[in-house]
């Protein structure tokens, strides 16, 4: 049986668990400020060491 790719693992195994836990999954958009997110899992969020798979953001307004 072939191994899953990283992308397949995220979509089949991780994303459903995040969504079931109440996280809203979104792709990173450079033009949006972090203050516009509430309980979001931002995919491919850039850091100084390269992008992370998910950045979990909880903010109050």
PDBQT receptor file of N, H, CA, C and O in Angstrom, charges set to zero:
ATOM      1  N   UNK A   1       0.847  -1.180   0.000  1.00  0.00    +0.000 N 
ATOM      2  CA  UNK A   1       0.000   0.000   0.000  1.00  0.00    +0.000 C 
ATOM      3  C   UNK A   1       0.895   1.246   0.000  1.00  0.00    +0.000 C 
ATOM      4  O   UNK A   1       1.768   1.370   0.859  1.00  0.00    +0.000 OA
ATOM      5  N   UNK A   2       0.694   2.163  -0.942  1.00  0.00    +0.000 N 
ATOM      6  H   UNK A   2      -0.016   2.063  -1.640  1.00  0.00    +0.000 HD
ATOM      7  CA  UNK A   2       1.532   3.359  -1.005  1.00  0.00    +0.000 C 
ATOM      8  C   UNK A   2       1.271   4.289   0.181  1.00  0.00    +0.000 C 
ATOM      9  O   UNK A   2       0.164   4.356   0.715  1.00  0.00    +0.000 OA
ATOM     10  N   UNK A   3       2.319   4.995   0.569  1.00  0.00    +0.000 N 
ATOM     11  H   UNK A   3       3.218   4.941   0.135  1.00  0.00    +0.000 HD
ATOM     12  CA  UNK A   3       2.183   5.953   1.663  1.00  0.00    +0.000 C 
ATOM     13  C   UNK A   3       1.407   7.177   1.198  1.00  0.00    +0.000 C 
ATOM     14  O   UNK A   3       1.416   7.528   0.018  1.00  0.00    +0.000 OA
ATOM     15  N   UNK A   4       0.736   7.820   2.148  1.00  0.00    +0.000 N 
ATOM     16  H   UNK A   4       0.729   7.536   3.107  1.00  0.00    +0.000 HD
ATOM     17  CA  UNK A   4       0.039   9.064   1.850  1.00  0.00    +0.000 C 
ATOM     18  C   UNK A   4       1.053  10.193   1.699  1.00  0.00    +0.000 C 
ATOM     19  O   UNK A   4       2.102  10.194   2.343  1.00  0.00    +0.000 OA
ATOM     20  N   UNK A   5       0.726  11.141   0.850  1.00  0.00    +0.000 N 
ATOM     21  H   UNK A   5      -0.126  11.141   0.328  1.00  0.00    +0.000 HD
ATOM     22  CA  UNK A   5       1.535  12.353   0.781  1.00  0.00    +0.000 C 
ATOM     23  C   UNK A   5       1.167  13.233   1.977  1.00  0.00    +0.000 C 
ATOM     24  O   UNK A   5       0.160  12.999   2.645  1.00  0.00    +0.000 OA
ATOM     25  N   UNK A   6       1.980  14.224   2.233  1.00  0.00    +0.000 N 
ATOM     26  H   UNK A   6       2.798  14.414   1.690  1.00  0.00    +0.000 HD
ATOM     27  CA  UNK A   6       1.680  15.154   3.324  1.00  0.00    +0.000 C 
ATOM     28  C   UNK A   6       0.317  15.808   3.109  1.00  0.00    +0.000 C 
ATOM     29  O   UNK A   6      -0.471  15.931   4.046  1.00  0.00    +0.000 OA
ATOM     30  N   UNK A   7       0.046  16.221   1.890  1.00  0.00    +0.000 N 
ATOM     31  H   UNK A   7       0.687  16.121   1.129  1.00  0.00    +0.000 HD
ATOM     32  CA  UNK A   7      -1.237  16.863   1.565  1.00  0.00    +0.000 C 
ATOM     33  C   UNK A   7      -2.408  15.907   1.813  1.00  0.00    +0.000 C 
ATOM     34  O   UNK A   7      -3.432  16.316   2.361  1.00  0.00    +0.000 OA
ATOM     35  N   UNK A   8      -2.268  14.654   1.420  1.00  0.00    +0.000 N 
ATOM     36  H   UNK A   8      -1.437  14.322   0.974  1.00  0.00    +0.000 HD
ATOM     37  CA  UNK A   8      -3.331  13.665   1.646  1.00  0.00    +0.000 C 
ATOM     38  C   UNK A   8      -3.557  13.436   3.139  1.00  0.00    +0.000 C 
ATOM     39  O   UNK A   8      -4.696  13.316   3.589  1.00  0.00    +0.000 OA
ATOM     40  N   UNK A   9      -2.475  13.379   3.896  1.00  0.00    +0.000 N 
ATOM     41  H   UNK A   9      -1.550  13.477   3.531  1.00  0.00    +0.000 HD
ATOM     42  CA  UNK A   9      -2.594  13.194   5.344  1.00  0.00    +0.000 C 
ATOM     43  C   UNK A   9      -3.373  14.345   5.960  1.00  0.00    +0.000 C 
ATOM     44  O   UNK A   9      -4.253  14.134   6.795  1.00  0.00    +0.000 OA
ATOM     45  N   UNK A  10      -3.049  15.552   5.547  1.00  0.00    +0.000 N 
ATOM     46  H   UNK A  10      -2.334  15.724   4.868  1.00  0.00    +0.000 HD
ATOM     47  CA  UNK A  10      -3.766  16.716   6.086  1.00  0.00    +0.000 C 
ATOM     48  C   UNK A  10      -5.251  16.658   5.751  1.00  0.00    +0.000 C 
ATOM     49  O   UNK A  10      -6.099  16.828   6.626  1.00  0.00    +0.000 OA
ATOM     50  N   UNK A  11      -5.559  16.417   4.483  1.00  0.00    +0.000 N 
ATOM     51  H   UNK A  11      -4.870  16.278   3.772  1.00  0.00    +0.000 HD
ATOM     52  CA  UNK A  11      -6.957  16.456   4.043  1.00  0.00    +0.000 C 
ATOM     53  C   UNK A  11      -7.779  15.292   4.585  1.00  0.00    +0.000 C 
ATOM     54  O   UNK A  11      -8.954  15.473   4.907  1.00  0.00    +0.000 OA
ATOM     55  N   UNK A  12      -7.201  14.119   4.693  1.00  0.00    +0.000 N 
ATOM     56  H   UNK A  12      -6.247  13.972   4.432  1.00  0.00    +0.000 HD
ATOM     57  CA  UNK A  12      -7.950  12.931   5.134  1.00  0.00    +0.000 C 
ATOM     58  C   UNK A  12      -7.972  12.747   6.642  1.00  0.00    +0.000 C 
ATOM     59  O   UNK A  12      -8.955  12.257   7.198  1.00  0.00    +0.000 OA
ATOM     60  N   UNK A  13      -6.886  13.142   7.306  1.00  0.00    +0.000 N 
ATOM     61  H   UNK A  13      -6.088  13.540   6.854  1.00  0.00    +0.000 HD
ATOM     62  CA  UNK A  13      -6.759  12.824   8.734  1.00  0.00    +0.000 C 
ATOM     63  C   UNK A  13      -6.820  14.037   9.656  1.00  0.00    +0.000 C 
ATOM     64  O   UNK A  13      -7.490  14.002  10.687  1.00  0.00    +0.000 OA
ATOM     65  N   UNK A  14      -6.125  15.105   9.289  1.00  0.00    +0.000 N 
ATOM     66  H   UNK A  14      -5.580  15.133   8.451  1.00  0.00    +0.000 HD
ATOM     67  CA  UNK A  14      -6.010  16.244  10.201  1.00  0.00    +0.000 C 
ATOM     68  C   UNK A  14      -7.163  17.231  10.042  1.00  0.00    +0.000 C 
ATOM     69  O   UNK A  14      -7.774  17.630  11.034  1.00  0.00    +0.000 OA
ATOM     70  N   UNK A  15      -7.470  17.631   8.802  1.00  0.00    +0.000 N 
ATOM     71  H   UNK A  15      -6.974  17.307   7.996  1.00  0.00    +0.000 HD
ATOM     72  CA  UNK A  15      -8.533  18.615   8.582  1.00  0.00    +0.000 C 
ATOM     73  C   UNK A  15      -9.859  18.206   9.224  1.00  0.00    +0.000 C 
ATOM     74  O   UNK A  15     -10.475  19.034   9.895  1.00  0.00    +0.000 OA
ATOM     75  N   UNK A  16     -10.324  16.971   9.049  1.00  0.00    +0.000 N 
ATOM     76  H   UNK A  16      -9.823  16.298   8.504  1.00  0.00    +0.000 HD
ATOM     77  CA  UNK A  16     -11.595  16.590   9.676  1.00  0.00    +0.000 C 
ATOM     78  C   UNK A  16     -11.564  16.704  11.205  1.00  0.00    +0.000 C 
ATOM     79  O   UNK A  16     -12.575  17.047  11.820  1.00  0.00    +0.000 OA
ATOM     80  N   UNK A  17     -10.427  16.422  11.812  1.00  0.00    +0.000 N 
ATOM     81  H   UNK A  17      -9.606  16.144  11.313  1.00  0.00    +0.000 HD
ATOM     82  CA  UNK A  17     -10.323  16.525  13.275  1.00  0.00    +0.000 C 
ATOM     83  C   UNK A  17     -10.345  17.980  13.726  1.00  0.00    +0.000 C 
ATOM     84  O   UNK A  17     -10.964  18.309  14.738  1.00  0.00    +0.000 OA
ATOM     85  N   UNK A  18      -9.677  18.843  12.985  1.00  0.00    +0.000 N 
ATOM     86  H   UNK A  18      -9.174  18.575  12.163  1.00  0.00    +0.000 HD
ATOM     87  CA  UNK A  18      -9.718  20.266  13.315  1.00  0.00    +0.000 C 
ATOM     88  C   UNK A  18     -11.140  20.805  13.184  1.00  0.00    +0.000 C 
ATOM     89  O   UNK A  18     -11.623  21.512  14.069  1.00  0.00    +0.000 OA
ATOM     90  N   UNK A  19     -11.806  20.473  12.086  1.00  0.00    +0.000 N 
ATOM     91  H   UNK A  19     -11.413  19.899  11.367  1.00  0.00    +0.000 HD
ATOM     92  CA  UNK A  19     -13.178  20.940  11.870  1.00  0.00    +0.000 C 
ATOM     93  C   UNK A  19     -14.127  20.398  12.932  1.00  0.00    +0.000 C 
ATOM     94  O   UNK A  19     -14.998  21.125  13.408  1.00  0.00    +0.000 OA
ATOM     95  N   UNK A  20     -13.971  19.147  13.304  1.00  0.00    +0.000 N 
ATOM     96  H   UNK A  20     -13.263  18.557  12.917  1.00  0.00    +0.000 HD
ATOM     97  CA  UNK A  20     -14.823  18.549  14.336  1.00  0.00    +0.000 C 
ATOM     98  C   UNK A  20     -14.605  19.217  15.692  1.00  0.00    +0.000 C 
ATOM     99  O   UNK A  20     -15.483  19.183  16.554  1.00  0.00    +0.000 OA
ATOM    100  N   UNK A  21     -13.433  19.822  15.876  1.00  0.00    +0.000 N 
ATOM    101  H   UNK A  21     -12.720  19.850  15.175  1.00  0.00    +0.000 HD
ATOM    102  CA  UNK A  21     -13.120  20.523  17.126  1.00  0.00    +0.000 C 
ATOM    103  C   UNK A  21     -13.533  21.992  17.085  1.00  0.00    +0.000 C 
ATOM    104  O   UNK A  21     -13.288  22.734  18.037  1.00  0.00    +0.000 OA
ATOM    105  N   UNK A  22     -14.156  22.411  15.990  1.00  0.00    +0.000 N 
ATOM    106  H   UNK A  22     -14.355  21.809  15.218  1.00  0.00    +0.000 HD
ATOM    107  CA  UNK A  22     -14.671  23.773  15.905  1.00  0.00    +0.000 C 
ATOM    108  C   UNK A  22     -13.799  24.779  15.176  1.00  0.00    +0.000 C 
ATOM    109  O   UNK A  22     -14.137  25.961  15.128  1.00  0.00    +0.000 OA
ATOM    110  N   UNK A  23     -12.681  24.335  14.607  1.00  0.00    +0.000 N 
ATOM    111  H   UNK A  23     -12.406  23.375  14.647  1.00  0.00    +0.000 HD
ATOM    112  CA  UNK A  23     -11.816  25.241  13.861  1.00  0.00    +0.000 C 
ATOM    113  C   UNK A  23     -12.356  25.439  12.454  1.00  0.00    +0.000 C 
ATOM    114  O   UNK A  23     -12.850  24.497  11.835  1.00  0.00    +0.000 OA
ATOM    115  N   UNK A  24     -12.261  26.671  11.947  1.00  0.00    +0.000 N 
ATOM    116  H   UNK A  24     -11.860  27.437  12.450  1.00  0.00    +0.000 HD
ATOM    117  CA  UNK A  24     -12.620  26.974  10.561  1.00  0.00    +0.000 C 
ATOM    118  C   UNK A  24     -11.325  26.981   9.759  1.00  0.00    +0.000 C 
ATOM    119  O   UNK A  24     -10.433  27.786  10.025  1.00  0.00    +0.000 OA
ATOM    120  N   UNK A  25     -11.218  26.096   8.790  1.00  0.00    +0.000 N 
ATOM    121  H   UNK A  25     -11.943  25.442   8.574  1.00  0.00    +0.000 HD
ATOM    122  CA  UNK A  25     -10.004  25.985   7.975  1.00  0.00    +0.000 C 
ATOM    123  C   UNK A  25     -10.034  26.985   6.830  1.00  0.00    +0.000 C 
ATOM    124  O   UNK A  25     -11.015  27.078   6.092  1.00  0.00    +0.000 OA
ATOM    125  N   UNK A  26      -8.945  27.729   6.697  1.00  0.00    +0.000 N 
ATOM    126  H   UNK A  26      -8.149  27.653   7.298  1.00  0.00    +0.000 HD
ATOM    127  CA  UNK A  26      -8.833  28.682   5.596  1.00  0.00    +0.000 C 
ATOM    128  C   UNK A  26      -7.396  28.684   5.089  1.00  0.00    +0.000 C 
ATOM    129  O   UNK A  26      -6.468  28.329   5.816  1.00  0.00    +0.000 OA
ATOM    130  N   UNK A  27      -7.231  29.078   3.863  1.00  0.00    +0.000 N 
ATOM    131  H   UNK A  27      -7.985  29.366   3.273  1.00  0.00    +0.000 HD
ATOM    132  CA  UNK A  27      -5.896  29.235   3.290  1.00  0.00    +0.000 C 
ATOM    133  C   UNK A  27      -5.365  30.614   3.685  1.00  0.00    +0.000 C 
ATOM    134  O   UNK A  27      -6.137  31.560   3.839  1.00  0.00    +0.000 OA
ATOM    135  N   UNK A  28      -4.071  30.721   3.845  1.00  0.00    +0.000 N 
ATOM    136  H   UNK A  28      -3.443  29.953   3.721  1.00  0.00    +0.000 HD
ATOM    137  CA  UNK A  28      -3.433  31.990   4.183  1.00  0.00    +0.000 C 
ATOM    138  C   UNK A  28      -3.611  32.991   3.044  1.00  0.00    +0.000 C 
ATOM    139  O   UNK A  28      -3.443  32.652   1.873  1.00  0.00    +0.000 OA
ATOM    140  N   UNK A  29      -3.956  34.233   3.408  1.00  0.00    +0.000 N 
ATOM    141  H   UNK A  29      -4.092  34.507   4.360  1.00  0.00    +0.000 HD
ATOM    142  CA  UNK A  29      -4.043  35.338   2.453  1.00  0.00    +0.000 C 
ATOM    143  C   UNK A  29      -3.226  36.492   3.011  1.00  0.00    +0.000 C 
ATOM    144  O   UNK A  29      -3.513  36.995   4.097  1.00  0.00    +0.000 OA
ATOM    145  N   UNK A  30      -2.225  36.904   2.281  1.00  0.00    +0.000 N 
ATOM    146  H   UNK A  30      -1.992  36.495   1.399  1.00  0.00    +0.000 HD
ATOM    147  CA  UNK A  30      -1.330  37.966   2.731  1.00  0.00    +0.000 C 
ATOM    148  C   UNK A  30      -2.073  39.259   3.043  1.00  0.00    +0.000 C 
ATOM    149  O   UNK A  30      -1.660  40.008   3.928  1.00  0.00    +0.000 OA
ATOM    150  N   UNK A  31      -3.149  39.528   2.338  1.00  0.00    +0.000 N 
ATOM    151  H   UNK A  31      -3.485  38.919   1.619  1.00  0.00    +0.000 HD
ATOM    152  CA  UNK A  31      -3.864  40.793   2.493  1.00  0.00    +0.000 C 
ATOM    153  C   UNK A  31      -4.756  40.851   3.738  1.00  0.00    +0.000 C 
ATOM    154  O   UNK A  31      -5.239  41.927   4.089  1.00  0.00    +0.000 OA
ATOM    155  N   UNK A  32      -4.985  39.726   4.407  1.00  0.00    +0.000 N 
ATOM    156  H   UNK A  32      -4.593  38.851   4.122  1.00  0.00    +0.000 HD
ATOM    157  CA  UNK A  32      -5.864  39.720   5.581  1.00  0.00    +0.000 C 
ATOM    158  C   UNK A  32      -5.053  39.803   6.867  1.00  0.00    +0.000 C 
ATOM    159  O   UNK A  32      -4.033  39.130   7.019  1.00  0.00    +0.000 OA
ATOM    160  N   UNK A  33      -5.515  40.626   7.776  1.00  0.00    +0.000 N 
ATOM    161  H   UNK A  33      -6.343  41.173   7.653  1.00  0.00    +0.000 HD
ATOM    162  CA  UNK A  33      -4.882  40.782   9.082  1.00  0.00    +0.000 C 
ATOM    163  C   UNK A  33      -5.317  39.654  10.014  1.00  0.00    +0.000 C 
ATOM    164  O   UNK A  33      -6.436  39.152   9.907  1.00  0.00    +0.000 OA
ATOM    165  N   UNK A  34      -4.437  39.258  10.922  1.00  0.00    +0.000 N 
ATOM    166  H   UNK A  34      -3.528  39.666  11.008  1.00  0.00    +0.000 HD
ATOM    167  CA  UNK A  34      -4.801  38.218  11.891  1.00  0.00    +0.000 C 
ATOM    168  C   UNK A  34      -5.990  38.644  12.746  1.00  0.00    +0.000 C 
ATOM    169  O   UNK A  34      -6.732  37.793  13.237  1.00  0.00    +0.000 OA
ATOM    170  N   UNK A  35      -6.178  39.940  12.930  1.00  0.00    +0.000 N 
ATOM    171  H   UNK A  35      -5.575  40.632  12.532  1.00  0.00    +0.000 HD
ATOM    172  CA  UNK A  35      -7.294  40.413  13.750  1.00  0.00    +0.000 C 
ATOM    173  C   UNK A  35      -8.653  40.130  13.112  1.00  0.00    +0.000 C 
ATOM    174  O   UNK A  35      -9.684  40.288  13.766  1.00  0.00    +0.000 OA
ATOM    175  N   UNK A  36      -8.669  39.716  11.853  1.00  0.00    +0.000 N 
ATOM    176  H   UNK A  36      -7.831  39.587  11.321  1.00  0.00    +0.000 HD
ATOM    177  CA  UNK A  36      -9.937  39.401  11.189  1.00  0.00    +0.000 C 
ATOM    178  C   UNK A  36     -10.349  37.943  11.374  1.00  0.00    +0.000 C 
ATOM    179  O   UNK A  36     -11.386  37.524  10.862  1.00  0.00    +0.000 OA
ATOM    180  N   UNK A  37      -9.547  37.173  12.099  1.00  0.00    +0.000 N 
ATOM    181  H   UNK A  37      -8.704  37.514  12.516  1.00  0.00    +0.000 HD
ATOM    182  CA  UNK A  37      -9.834  35.754  12.294  1.00  0.00    +0.000 C 
ATOM    183  C   UNK A  37     -10.283  35.471  13.720  1.00  0.00    +0.000 C 
ATOM    184  O   UNK A  37      -9.832  36.119  14.665  1.00  0.00    +0.000 OA
ATOM    185  N   UNK A  38     -11.165  34.507  13.864  1.00  0.00    +0.000 N 
ATOM    186  H   UNK A  38     -11.531  33.980  13.096  1.00  0.00    +0.000 HD
ATOM    187  CA  UNK A  38     -11.635  34.060  15.169  1.00  0.00    +0.000 C 
ATOM    188  C   UNK A  38     -11.822  32.552  15.097  1.00  0.00    +0.000 C 
ATOM    189  O   UNK A  38     -12.684  32.071  14.361  1.00  0.00    +0.000 OA
ATOM    190  N   UNK A  39     -11.036  31.809  15.840  1.00  0.00    +0.000 N 
ATOM    191  H   UNK A  39     -10.336  32.200  16.437  1.00  0.00    +0.000 HD
ATOM    192  CA  UNK A  39     -11.087  30.335  15.834  1.00  0.00    +0.000 C 
ATOM    193  C   UNK A  39     -10.843  29.760  14.439  1.00  0.00    +0.000 C 
ATOM    194  O   UNK A  39     -11.617  28.938  13.948  1.00  0.00    +0.000 OA
ATOM    195  N   UNK A  40      -9.776  30.199  13.824  1.00  0.00    +0.000 N 
ATOM    196  H   UNK A  40      -9.147  30.867  14.223  1.00  0.00    +0.000 HD
ATOM    197  CA  UNK A  40      -9.413  29.737  12.487  1.00  0.00    +0.000 C 
ATOM    198  C   UNK A  40      -8.112  28.941  12.511  1.00  0.00    +0.000 C 
ATOM    199  O   UNK A  40      -7.203  29.228  13.290  1.00  0.00    +0.000 OA
ATOM    200  N   UNK A  41      -8.047  27.950  11.651  1.00  0.00    +0.000 N 
ATOM    201  H   UNK A  41      -8.785  27.718  11.018  1.00  0.00    +0.000 HD
ATOM    202  CA  UNK A  41      -6.812  27.221  11.382  1.00  0.00    +0.000 C 
ATOM    203  C   UNK A  41      -6.349  27.690  10.005  1.00  0.00    +0.000 C 
ATOM    204  O   UNK A  41      -6.942  27.334   8.986  1.00  0.00    +0.000 OA
ATOM    205  N   UNK A  42      -5.294  28.485   9.984  1.00  0.00    +0.000 N 
ATOM    206  H   UNK A  42      -4.812  28.774  10.811  1.00  0.00    +0.000 HD
ATOM    207  CA  UNK A  42      -4.804  29.068   8.742  1.00  0.00    +0.000 C 
ATOM    208  C   UNK A  42      -3.743  28.139   8.159  1.00  0.00    +0.000 C 
ATOM    209  O   UNK A  42      -2.716  27.876   8.784  1.00  0.00    +0.000 OA
ATOM    210  N   UNK A  43      -4.008  27.654   6.962  1.00  0.00    +0.000 N 
ATOM    211  H   UNK A  43      -4.843  27.868   6.454  1.00  0.00    +0.000 HD
ATOM    212  CA  UNK A  43      -3.089  26.721   6.307  1.00  0.00    +0.000 C 
ATOM    213  C   UNK A  43      -1.916  27.460   5.669  1.00  0.00    +0.000 C 
ATOM    214  O   UNK A  43      -2.078  28.544   5.107  1.00  0.00    +0.000 OA
ATOM    215  N   UNK A  44      -0.726  26.850   5.766  1.00  0.00    +0.000 N 
ATOM    216  H   UNK A  44      -0.595  25.970   6.222  1.00  0.00    +0.000 HD
ATOM    217  CA  UNK A  44       0.499  27.357   5.132  1.00  0.00    +0.000 C 
ATOM    218  C   UNK A  44       0.840  28.774   5.596  1.00  0.00    +0.000 C 
ATOM    219  O   UNK A  44       1.213  29.626   4.790  1.00  0.00    +0.000 OA
ATOM    220  N   UNK A  45       0.708  29.018   6.899  1.00  0.00    +0.000 N 
ATOM    221  H   UNK A  45       0.405  28.326   7.554  1.00  0.00    +0.000 HD
ATOM    222  CA  UNK A  45       1.014  30.338   7.448  1.00  0.00    +0.000 C 
ATOM    223  C   UNK A  45       2.525  30.559   7.439  1.00  0.00    +0.000 C 
ATOM    224  O   UNK A  45       3.273  29.709   7.921  1.00  0.00    +0.000 OA
ATOM    225  N   UNK A  46       2.994  31.709   6.887  1.00  0.00    +0.000 N 
ATOM    226  H   UNK A  46       2.387  32.400   6.495  1.00  0.00    +0.000 HD
ATOM    227  CA  UNK A  46       4.434  31.935   6.774  1.00  0.00    +0.000 C 
ATOM    228  C   UNK A  46       5.067  32.313   8.120  1.00  0.00    +0.000 C 
ATOM    229  O   UNK A  46       4.478  33.050   8.911  1.00  0.00    +0.000 OA
ATOM    230  N   UNK A  47       6.264  31.799   8.361  1.00  0.00    +0.000 N 
ATOM    231  H   UNK A  47       6.742  31.200   7.718  1.00  0.00    +0.000 HD
ATOM    232  CA  UNK A  47       7.067  32.170   9.526  1.00  0.00    +0.000 C 
ATOM    233  C   UNK A  47       8.488  32.428   9.044  1.00  0.00    +0.000 C 
ATOM    234  O   UNK A  47       8.801  32.214   7.873  1.00  0.00    +0.000 OA
ATOM    235  N   UNK A  48       9.335  32.881   9.938  1.00  0.00    +0.000 N 
ATOM    236  H   UNK A  48       9.081  33.055  10.889  1.00  0.00    +0.000 HD
ATOM    237  CA  UNK A  48      10.725  33.146   9.553  1.00  0.00    +0.000 C 
ATOM    238  C   UNK A  48      11.482  31.863   9.201  1.00  0.00    +0.000 C 
ATOM    239  O   UNK A  48      12.532  31.916   8.561  1.00  0.00    +0.000 OA
ATOM    240  N   UNK A  49      10.950  30.713   9.620  1.00  0.00    +0.000 N 
ATOM    241  H   UNK A  49      10.097  30.671  10.141  1.00  0.00    +0.000 HD
ATOM    242  CA  UNK A  49      11.574  29.417   9.311  1.00  0.00    +0.000 C 
ATOM    243  C   UNK A  49      10.868  28.676   8.179  1.00  0.00    +0.000 C 
ATOM    244  O   UNK A  49      11.146  27.501   7.940  1.00  0.00    +0.000 OA
ATOM    245  N   UNK A  50       9.969  29.347   7.492  1.00  0.00    +0.000 N 
ATOM    246  H   UNK A  50       9.744  30.302   7.686  1.00  0.00    +0.000 HD
ATOM    247  CA  UNK A  50       9.188  28.709   6.438  1.00  0.00    +0.000 C 
ATOM    248  C   UNK A  50       7.752  28.526   6.889  1.00  0.00    +0.000 C 
ATOM    249  O   UNK A  50       7.445  28.747   8.061  1.00  0.00    +0.000 OA
ATOM    250  N   UNK A  51       6.869  28.129   5.991  1.00  0.00    +0.000 N 
ATOM    251  H   UNK A  51       7.119  27.949   5.040  1.00  0.00    +0.000 HD
ATOM    252  CA  UNK A  51       5.454  28.015   6.345  1.00  0.00    +0.000 C 
ATOM    253  C   UNK A  51       5.182  26.843   7.286  1.00  0.00    +0.000 C 
ATOM    254  O   UNK A  51       5.805  25.785   7.197  1.00  0.00    +0.000 OA
ATOM    255  N   UNK A  52       4.233  27.069   8.188  1.00  0.00    +0.000 N 
ATOM    256  H   UNK A  52       3.726  27.928   8.261  1.00  0.00    +0.000 HD
ATOM    257  CA  UNK A  52       3.763  25.990   9.064  1.00  0.00    +0.000 C 
ATOM    258  C   UNK A  52       2.515  25.390   8.429  1.00  0.00    +0.000 C 
ATOM    259  O   UNK A  52       1.817  26.070   7.677  1.00  0.00    +0.000 OA
ATOM    260  N   UNK A  53       2.229  24.136   8.721  1.00  0.00    +0.000 N 
ATOM    261  H   UNK A  53       2.796  23.583   9.332  1.00  0.00    +0.000 HD
ATOM    262  CA  UNK A  53       1.044  23.493   8.151  1.00  0.00    +0.000 C 
ATOM    263  C   UNK A  53      -0.224  24.236   8.553  1.00  0.00    +0.000 C 
ATOM    264  O   UNK A  53      -1.087  24.509   7.719  1.00  0.00    +0.000 OA
ATOM    265  N   UNK A  54      -0.327  24.563   9.847  1.00  0.00    +0.000 N 
ATOM    266  H   UNK A  54       0.374  24.342  10.525  1.00  0.00    +0.000 HD
ATOM    267  CA  UNK A  54      -1.501  25.268  10.368  1.00  0.00    +0.000 C 
ATOM    268  C   UNK A  54      -1.061  26.256  11.441  1.00  0.00    +0.000 C 
ATOM    269  O   UNK A  54      -0.197  25.946  12.262  1.00  0.00    +0.000 OA
ATOM    270  N   UNK A  55      -1.652  27.435  11.431  1.00  0.00    +0.000 N 
ATOM    271  H   UNK A  55      -2.353  27.686  10.764  1.00  0.00    +0.000 HD
ATOM    272  CA  UNK A  55      -1.521  28.378  12.543  1.00  0.00    +0.000 C 
ATOM    273  C   UNK A  55      -2.915  28.480  13.145  1.00  0.00    +0.000 C 
ATOM    274  O   UNK A  55      -3.861  28.876  12.465  1.00  0.00    +0.000 OA
ATOM    275  N   UNK A  56      -3.040  28.125  14.410  1.00  0.00    +0.000 N 
ATOM    276  H   UNK A  56      -2.271  27.803  14.962  1.00  0.00    +0.000 HD
ATOM    277  CA  UNK A  56      -4.336  28.176  15.081  1.00  0.00    +0.000 C 
ATOM    278  C   UNK A  56      -4.481  29.541  15.729  1.00  0.00    +0.000 C 
ATOM    279  O   UNK A  56      -3.658  29.936  16.555  1.00  0.00    +0.000 OA
ATOM    280  N   UNK A  57      -5.541  30.267  15.348  1.00  0.00    +0.000 N 
ATOM    281  H   UNK A  57      -6.209  29.945  14.677  1.00  0.00    +0.000 HD
ATOM    282  CA  UNK A  57      -5.726  31.642  15.791  1.00  0.00    +0.000 C 
ATOM    283  C   UNK A  57      -7.024  31.763  16.572  1.00  0.00    +0.000 C 
ATOM    284  O   UNK A  57      -8.098  31.408  16.087  1.00  0.00    +0.000 OA
ATOM    285  N   UNK A  58      -6.902  32.274  17.797  1.00  0.00    +0.000 N 
ATOM    286  H   UNK A  58      -6.030  32.563  18.191  1.00  0.00    +0.000 HD
ATOM    287  CA  UNK A  58      -8.084  32.581  18.610  1.00  0.00    +0.000 C 
ATOM    288  C   UNK A  58      -7.949  34.031  19.031  1.00  0.00    +0.000 C 
ATOM    289  O   UNK A  58      -7.009  34.388  19.742  1.00  0.00    +0.000 OA
ATOM    290  N   UNK A  59      -8.867  34.859  18.604  1.00  0.00    +0.000 N 
ATOM    291  H   UNK A  59      -9.630  34.569  18.027  1.00  0.00    +0.000 HD
ATOM    292  CA  UNK A  59      -8.869  36.262  18.980  1.00  0.00    +0.000 C 
ATOM    293  C   UNK A  59     -10.254  36.653  19.458  1.00  0.00    +0.000 C 
ATOM    294  O   UNK A  59     -11.259  36.098  19.014  1.00  0.00    +0.000 OA
ATOM    295  N   UNK A  60     -10.295  37.601  20.358  1.00  0.00    +0.000 N 
ATOM    296  H   UNK A  60      -9.479  38.052  20.719  1.00  0.00    +0.000 HD
ATOM    297  CA  UNK A  60     -11.580  38.149  20.782  1.00  0.00    +0.000 C 
ATOM    298  C   UNK A  60     -11.736  39.521  20.166  1.00  0.00    +0.000 C 
ATOM    299  O   UNK A  60     -10.755  40.217  19.902  1.00  0.00    +0.000 OA
ATOM    300  N   UNK A  61     -12.952  39.891  19.946  1.00  0.00    +0.000 N 
ATOM    301  H   UNK A  61     -13.748  39.326  20.161  1.00  0.00    +0.000 HD
ATOM    302  CA  UNK A  61     -13.206  41.196  19.311  1.00  0.00    +0.000 C 
ATOM    303  C   UNK A  61     -13.847  42.129  20.288  1.00  0.00    +0.000 C 
ATOM    304  O   UNK A  61     -14.140  43.274  19.946  1.00  0.00    +0.000 OA
TER     305      UNK A  61
